[in-house]
C-alpha cells in the first residue's frame, strides 16, 4: 500500500539523519523538519521520501517556520514591512514545492506592483489602507490588460494574507477589490485549407531554421502540447510499437499539473515522427524530437505574407482541440490528451469556439422524433 507522503502515522518513529533538523519517519520513509523554533519543538512533513529533495525543502521550510515564529511574537500593532511579507510569501511557495515558474510569476508581479506603487517598498503592512488599495486598482486597471491585473491582484492578496494570518493586521485591505471579467473574444482559427496553405508555404522555404520551425509547428498542431512540453519530448518518449507518445517534461518544463500523460500516435502524427526519426537518426544524433523550442517569429511572418490572422503557439493547441471536436472525439478524451484533470470542464469553456458551419452541420443530424417525416437515429 502506498504511503501518503504528507502524513506519517502517529506510531512512526522519526530517526535522525546526517543533516541537522532533518529526520526520517519509519517505516514510511517520509522526511520531516524537526527543530526547536521559538522555544517550541516543531515537526513538519516535507512531503517527500527523497533525501536530496528533502534537503532542498528543509532550508525553505526552516525559513518559513522561523519567520512565522517571529511574527507570532508581535501583536496586531506589530511591525512587518510589505517587502518582508513578500519574502515570507516567496519562502512559503518554495517550501511547499511550488514550481520555479510559479515562484517566478510571483516575483514578476511584485516587480510590476512596485513600479506602479513604489510606496510599497518601505511601507509597514499595518499602514496599507483600503483606500490606497482602491486607488492602486483604479490606476492599474487603465495601464494593463485584465488578465495581468487579475494576476497582480492575486499576488497582492496572498502577500497581505500573510500579515493577516500572523496577527499583524486585522483584515486584508485589498479584500474588497474584485477580479475583472476576462472577455474571451478570439478571432476564428484557420480552416483546414488555410492551415495546409501555411504549412506548404513554410515547406517551400529553403532556410534550415524555417524548416525546423515548420516541423515544430506540425508537432504542436498534431499533439496539442504546450510549447514548453513539446520542446522537451525526447525520442525515448515515442513508442512506435505501442502507438503512443508520452509527454514527460521535467521539473521546470513539465506538464502544467505535474502529471505525465500519453497521446495516441494518430496516423498523420505517426508518419511525421517516423519521417523525422529517419531524418535525424537519433541513435547517433539529437535526443529531442524538436530541433527548436519556439516558432513564433516564423508563424507571424508566414501569416502576414499569406494574409492570415496572426497565430501564436497557444493557437496551435486550440486548433488541435477544435479539430478533435469537429471530428467527433468526445470531450473527456480530448481533455485527457490535453492534460486537463477536470474531465473536460475547462475544455468546454475555453475551446468551445467551433466554427458556425460545423455547428450547423451537426444540427442537421439531430432528430427528436416529433415530425411526421422524422427518421430514427442511426445506431
SEKEBA-356348 format. One record per residue (C-alpha): x, y, z negated; chain; residue in one letter. Coordinates in pm, 1 decimal. Each point is the difference from the previous one (the first is absolute). Example, Ala and Ser with C-alpha at 12.3 -4.5 7.8 and 13.67 -1.06 7.14 Angstrom:
2
[[1230.0 -450.0 -780.0] A a],
[[137.0 344.0 66.0] A s],
END
This chain:
379
[[0.0 0.0 0.0] A x],
[[137.0 342.1 98.9] A x],
[[73.2 238.5 -285.2] A x],
[[-134.0 350.7 6.3] A x],
[[320.7 208.2 -14.9] A x],
[[-179.7 293.2 -159.6] A x],
[[-88.5 -184.3 -316.9] A x],
[[176.8 -263.0 -206.8] A x],
[[-191.4 -228.6 -233.0] A x],
[[21.4 104.7 -368.6] A x],
[[183.8 -315.9 -100.4] A x],
[[283.2 60.6 242.9] A x],
[[344.6 81.2 -132.0] A x],
[[201.4 298.7 120.9] A x],
[[361.9 -105.4 42.8] A x],
[[287.8 247.6 14.3] A x],
[[186.3 50.0 328.4] A x],
[[337.6 146.1 89.4] A x],
[[-166.7 339.5 49.9] A x],
[[-86.0 217.0 -299.7] A x],
[[-375.5 52.7 -51.0] A x],
[[-82.5 -269.9 255.9] A x],
[[-151.4 -329.2 -115.5] A x],
[[-140.2 -302.0 178.5] A x],
[[-323.0 -168.7 -104.8] A x],
[[2.2 -379.2 -22.4] A x],
[[-138.7 -207.5 157.2] A x],
[[-149.9 252.1 246.9] A x],
[[332.9 156.9 102.5] A x],
[[-151.0 350.6 3.6] A x],
[[240.3 278.4 -100.2] A x],
[[-91.1 257.2 -265.6] A x],
[[119.1 335.0 -121.2] A x],
[[86.6 -56.7 -367.8] A x],
[[120.5 312.5 -178.1] A x],
[[-50.8 215.0 -306.9] A x],
[[-129.0 336.8 117.9] A x],
[[-105.6 279.3 -233.1] A x],
[[38.7 -228.9 -299.7] A x],
[[-238.0 -261.7 144.3] A x],
[[76.9 -331.0 168.5] A x],
[[-122.1 14.0 357.8] A x],
[[-67.9 -307.8 213.5] A x],
[[-115.1 44.2 357.3] A x],
[[-18.3 -241.8 291.6] A x],
[[208.3 95.2 303.3] A x],
[[-229.9 -216.6 215.7] A x],
[[275.5 -204.7 162.3] A x],
[[186.5 -326.7 -42.0] A x],
[[296.9 127.7 201.5] A x],
[[300.4 104.0 -210.9] A x],
[[126.2 249.6 260.3] A x],
[[-340.8 164.0 36.6] A x],
[[-44.2 8.4 -378.4] A x],
[[328.5 189.0 -44.8] A x],
[[-111.6 263.7 249.0] A x],
[[-341.8 42.4 -164.2] A x],
[[143.2 3.6 -352.5] A x],
[[176.8 336.4 40.0] A x],
[[-314.2 166.8 134.0] A x],
[[-220.3 -161.8 -264.9] A x],
[[229.1 116.3 -281.1] A x],
[[-5.5 353.2 136.5] A x],
[[-380.0 0.6 13.1] A x],
[[-42.6 -142.9 -349.4] A x],
[[253.4 234.8 -157.1] A x],
[[-159.9 297.8 172.7] A x],
[[-344.5 -108.0 -116.7] A x],
[[132.0 -46.2 -353.5] A x],
[[137.4 353.1 -3.5] A x],
[[-331.3 135.3 124.4] A x],
[[-194.8 -184.4 -269.3] A x],
[[191.7 196.8 -259.6] A x],
[[-152.6 322.6 134.9] A x],
[[-342.1 131.9 -92.0] A x],
[[-241.6 154.5 250.9] A x],
[[199.0 322.8 -11.0] A x],
[[325.9 -184.4 65.6] A x],
[[233.4 103.8 280.1] A x],
[[28.6 -184.9 326.6] A x],
[[97.6 180.1 317.3] A x],
[[-159.7 -91.8 329.2] A x],
[[334.5 -124.2 145.8] A x],
[[38.6 -227.6 -304.5] A x],
[[-345.9 -142.5 66.9] A x],
[[101.0 -53.0 363.6] A x],
[[307.2 -191.5 -110.1] A x],
[[-207.6 -221.6 -229.6] A x],
[[-245.3 -66.7 282.8] A x],
[[277.5 -101.2 241.7] A x],
[[161.3 -219.6 -265.6] A x],
[[-331.3 -174.4 -59.0] A x],
[[-39.9 -72.3 371.1] A x],
[[346.0 -155.7 14.7] A x],
[[-48.8 -197.0 -320.6] A x],
[[-323.2 -152.2 127.0] A x],
[[164.7 -121.6 319.0] A x],
[[-160.3 243.5 244.6] A x],
[[147.0 0.8 349.3] A x],
[[277.0 251.3 79.2] A x],
[[-220.2 162.7 262.4] A x],
[[-269.1 59.1 -265.6] A x],
[[255.9 166.9 -226.0] A x],
[[120.9 197.6 300.9] A x],
[[-354.8 114.4 70.8] A x],
[[-33.3 137.6 -355.5] A x],
[[335.4 177.5 24.4] A x],
[[-90.7 147.8 339.4] A x],
[[-335.8 129.0 -126.6] A x],
[[167.8 150.8 -306.4] A x],
[[246.1 186.7 219.4] A x],
[[-292.6 140.8 198.7] A x],
[[-183.0 89.1 -321.1] A x],
[[299.7 192.7 -135.8] A x],
[[31.4 193.3 327.4] A x],
[[-353.1 143.4 -25.2] A x],
[[-20.5 14.2 -379.5] A x],
[[355.5 86.6 -115.5] A x],
[[-111.6 77.5 -356.8] A x],
[[-33.0 -375.1 -54.4] A x],
[[378.5 -31.9 -2.6] A x],
[[22.3 150.1 -349.1] A x],
[[-350.1 8.7 -148.0] A x],
[[-114.6 -194.8 -305.2] A x],
[[-282.3 -244.7 75.1] A x],
[[-203.7 157.7 -278.9] A x],
[[3.6 333.3 184.1] A x],
[[-143.9 -132.7 329.4] A x],
[[-359.3 119.3 16.5] A x],
[[-300.6 -113.4 200.6] A x],
[[-5.7 340.5 169.7] A x],
[[362.3 -37.4 109.1] A x],
[[-79.5 -342.6 145.0] A x],
[[-301.0 140.9 182.7] A x],
[[204.8 289.8 139.9] A x],
[[261.1 -245.2 129.1] A x],
[[-271.8 -216.3 153.9] A x],
[[-155.6 291.3 190.8] A x],
[[339.1 111.6 135.8] A x],
[[125.7 -346.8 88.8] A x],
[[-314.5 -109.5 182.7] A x],
[[58.5 278.7 250.8] A x],
[[360.1 -104.7 64.3] A x],
[[-11.1 -375.3 56.6] A x],
[[-214.5 -275.3 144.0] A x],
[[-266.2 -154.7 -218.5] A x],
[[180.0 -331.2 -32.2] A x],
[[317.0 178.9 -117.5] A x],
[[-199.8 200.9 -251.9] A x],
[[-163.0 -315.8 -138.0] A x],
[[335.4 -172.2 -41.6] A x],
[[148.8 296.7 -183.6] A x],
[[-306.0 27.0 -226.6] A x],
[[35.9 -369.0 -85.4] A x],
[[360.7 52.3 -110.7] A x],
[[-88.0 312.2 -200.4] A x],
[[-272.6 -187.2 -188.0] A x],
[[231.3 -292.2 -74.8] A x],
[[265.5 228.5 -145.7] A x],
[[-239.5 202.5 -214.0] A x],
[[-153.2 -329.6 -108.7] A x],
[[334.9 -88.3 -160.1] A x],
[[-32.6 306.4 -223.1] A x],
[[-357.3 -93.4 -92.5] A x],
[[90.4 -361.1 -84.1] A x],
[[268.5 112.6 -240.7] A x],
[[-200.8 267.7 -177.9] A x],
[[184.0 300.3 141.4] A x],
[[-319.6 145.2 145.9] A x],
[[-358.1 -78.1 -85.0] A x],
[[-131.0 -25.1 357.2] A x],
[[128.8 -1.8 356.6] A x],
[[-42.8 356.4 137.6] A x],
[[-9.1 -132.2 358.7] A x],
[[-274.0 -254.9 -62.7] A x],
[[-271.1 232.1 134.1] A x],
[[166.1 17.9 343.6] A x],
[[-161.7 -223.8 259.8] A x],
[[154.7 -188.4 289.2] A x],
[[-84.6 133.1 343.5] A x],
[[-197.4 -211.3 241.3] A x],
[[221.3 -115.9 286.1] A x],
[[-184.0 6.5 329.7] A x],
[[112.5 -286.4 221.5] A x],
[[-63.5 154.6 339.4] A x],
[[224.7 -213.7 214.3] A x],
[[22.2 47.6 375.8] A x],
[[-82.9 -314.3 197.3] A x],
[[269.7 -261.4 46.0] A x],
[[115.7 -82.2 353.5] A x],
[[-204.1 -264.8 176.5] A x],
[[158.5 -320.3 128.0] A x],
[[74.8 148.5 342.9] A x],
[[168.4 314.6 -136.9] A x],
[[210.9 -196.5 -248.1] A x],
[[116.9 -231.5 279.0] A x],
[[83.5 309.5 205.2] A x],
[[209.5 130.0 -291.4] A x],
[[195.7 -326.5 -29.8] A x],
[[56.2 -17.1 377.3] A x],
[[133.7 355.2 -3.2] A x],
[[247.6 -88.4 -276.0] A x],
[[104.0 -325.5 168.9] A x],
[[104.8 193.5 309.4] A x],
[[240.5 217.2 -198.5] A x],
[[355.1 -139.7 37.9] A x],
[[146.1 145.2 -321.5] A x],
[[76.4 -270.2 -264.3] A x],
[[-132.1 217.9 -284.4] A x],
[[-335.3 36.9 174.9] A x],
[[-15.6 -372.8 68.7] A x],
[[67.0 -78.9 -366.8] A x],
[[-268.6 248.3 -106.0] A x],
[[-246.5 -155.1 245.7] A x],
[[59.1 -344.0 -152.3] A x],
[[-53.7 144.5 -349.0] A x],
[[-329.1 153.5 116.4] A x],
[[-110.9 -340.4 131.2] A x],
[[90.9 -162.2 -332.1] A x],
[[-205.0 253.2 -197.6] A x],
[[-302.1 -18.6 229.5] A x],
[[-9.6 -380.5 3.9] A x],
[[51.7 -61.1 -374.3] A x],
[[-170.9 294.2 -174.6] A x],
[[309.7 41.1 -215.9] A x],
[[98.8 325.3 -159.8] A x],
[[313.5 156.0 147.1] A x],
[[212.2 -86.8 -306.5] A x],
[[-127.2 -359.4 -1.9] A x],
[[68.9 -58.8 369.7] A x],
[[354.1 137.7 -30.8] A x],
[[79.8 -267.9 -261.3] A x],
[[-134.1 -303.8 189.6] A x],
[[284.8 -245.6 55.5] A x],
[[11.1 -296.3 234.8] A x],
[[-9.6 -234.3 -299.5] A x],
[[-350.4 136.1 -66.4] A x],
[[-122.9 -116.3 342.6] A x],
[[-129.8 -359.2 4.9] A x],
[[-55.6 -90.2 363.8] A x],
[[-96.1 -359.8 -80.4] A x],
[[-240.5 96.1 -278.7] A x],
[[-137.9 284.9 208.1] A x],
[[33.0 274.7 -259.2] A x],
[[203.7 302.0 -101.5] A x],
[[78.4 85.1 -364.3] A x],
[[4.4 366.6 -100.4] A x],
[[250.4 -4.3 -284.9] A x],
[[183.4 331.9 -28.6] A x],
[[209.5 77.0 -307.9] A x],
[[-25.5 193.4 -327.9] A x],
[[3.0 335.5 179.0] A x],
[[-161.9 -76.3 335.7] A x],
[[-217.3 -292.6 -100.9] A x],
[[-374.3 -30.3 58.1] A x],
[[-198.1 276.4 -169.3] A x],
[[-152.6 -234.5 -259.2] A x],
[[327.4 -193.0 -48.2] A x],
[[-160.0 -323.9 129.5] A x],
[[152.1 -171.8 305.5] A x],
[[-258.2 -98.9 261.6] A x],
[[-16.7 -199.9 320.7] A x],
[[-125.8 106.1 340.5] A x],
[[-89.7 -250.3 273.7] A x],
[[213.7 -1.7 311.6] A x],
[[-266.7 113.6 241.5] A x],
[[72.5 -119.6 355.7] A x],
[[130.8 338.5 119.0] A x],
[[199.4 50.2 -321.3] A x],
[[153.2 -347.5 24.2] A x],
[[101.3 53.0 363.8] A x],
[[152.3 338.6 -87.8] A x],
[[199.2 -142.5 -293.2] A x],
[[121.6 -300.0 199.5] A x],
[[126.5 233.3 271.5] A x],
[[171.5 214.0 -262.9] A x],
[[152.5 -306.3 -164.1] A x],
[[153.0 -106.9 331.0] A x],
[[119.9 352.6 79.2] A x],
[[154.0 72.8 -340.7] A x],
[[140.0 -349.0 -68.1] A x],
[[-35.1 60.0 -378.1] A x],
[[213.7 -304.3 -84.3] A x],
[[299.3 214.2 92.6] A x],
[[-151.1 348.9 -4.1] A x],
[[-258.0 206.9 -186.2] A x],
[[-184.4 -134.7 -303.3] A x],
[[-292.4 241.1 31.4] A x],
[[-257.2 -24.6 277.1] A x],
[[-16.3 376.9 51.6] A x],
[[309.9 182.0 119.7] A x],
[[-130.0 340.2 -115.6] A x],
[[-190.4 111.5 -309.8] A x],
[[-224.3 260.1 158.2] A x],
[[-128.1 115.1 338.5] A x],
[[-183.7 324.9 -75.2] A x],
[[198.0 214.1 242.7] A x],
[[-40.7 -248.7 283.8] A x],
[[-373.8 -29.0 -66.5] A x],
[[-53.5 377.0 -8.9] A x],
[[192.5 70.1 321.1] A x],
[[-167.6 -283.6 191.5] A x],
[[-349.3 106.2 -107.7] A x],
[[71.0 358.5 102.5] A x],
[[126.4 -108.5 342.4] A x],
[[-307.0 -218.5 58.0] A x],
[[-250.9 251.2 -131.3] A x],
[[-102.1 -221.3 -293.6] A x],
[[-66.7 123.4 -351.8] A x],
[[302.3 -26.0 -229.4] A x],
[[46.9 -340.3 -161.5] A x],
[[172.7 -72.4 -331.1] A x],
[[126.6 -328.2 -141.2] A x],
[[-310.3 -12.8 -221.0] A x],
[[-221.2 20.5 308.6] A x],
[[145.0 -327.8 128.5] A x],
[[-118.5 -167.1 -321.5] A x],
[[-342.7 155.2 58.5] A x],
[[9.4 -125.5 358.4] A x],
[[71.9 -354.1 -118.6] A x],
[[-295.5 8.1 -241.9] A x],
[[-232.6 146.5 260.8] A x],
[[95.5 -256.9 264.0] A x],
[[-61.7 -282.0 -247.0] A x],
[[-341.5 136.0 -98.3] A x],
[[-96.3 51.2 363.1] A x],
[[88.0 -358.0 81.8] A x],
[[-216.5 -143.0 -275.7] A x],
[[248.9 -76.3 -278.2] A x],
[[-173.5 17.6 -339.7] A x],
[[88.0 283.4 -239.3] A x],
[[146.9 -211.5 -287.6] A x],
[[238.8 -172.9 243.2] A x],
[[120.8 328.9 147.0] A x],
[[39.8 141.9 -352.2] A x],
[[219.3 -298.4 -88.2] A x],
[[216.1 50.1 309.8] A x],
[[41.9 368.8 -87.6] A x],
[[96.1 -77.7 -359.7] A x],
[[-310.8 144.9 -165.9] A x],
[[-100.3 -170.4 -324.0] A x],
[[-354.5 138.4 -20.3] A x],
[[-164.9 -247.5 235.7] A x],
[[-62.5 264.6 265.8] A x],
[[-148.3 299.2 -188.8] A x],
[[283.5 232.8 100.2] A x],
[[-4.7 -140.6 351.5] A x],
[[-366.2 90.2 40.3] A x],
[[49.9 356.8 -120.6] A x],
[[330.4 67.1 174.6] A x],
[[-17.1 -190.1 327.4] A x],
[[-369.7 22.9 77.6] A x],
[[69.7 222.1 298.4] A x],
[[-105.5 -245.3 271.0] A x],
[[-71.9 168.4 329.5] A x],
[[-364.1 78.4 73.8] A x],
[[3.8 -213.4 314.6] A x],
[[94.5 -309.8 -198.8] A x],
[[-262.8 75.7 -264.2] A x],
[[-271.1 24.2 265.6] A x],
[[120.5 -321.1 164.7] A x],
[[-24.9 -188.7 -328.9] A x],
[[-347.8 145.3 -58.4] A x],
[[-124.8 -159.0 320.7] A x],
[[75.6 -344.7 -143.0] A x],
[[-215.8 44.7 -311.8] A x],
[[-352.4 -147.1 -7.8] A x],
[[-254.2 16.0 -284.4] A x],
[[-270.7 -210.2 163.7] A x],
[[-264.2 273.0 -17.1] A x],
[[-59.1 45.6 373.0] A x],
[[-198.4 -213.6 245.2] A x],
[[309.7 -56.9 213.1] A x],
[[245.2 -53.2 -286.8] A x],
[[244.6 -285.6 31.3] A x],
[[130.6 -218.0 -284.6] A x],
[[355.7 79.5 -108.4] A x],
[[274.1 -220.0 140.5] A x],
[[147.6 -260.7 -233.5] A x],
END
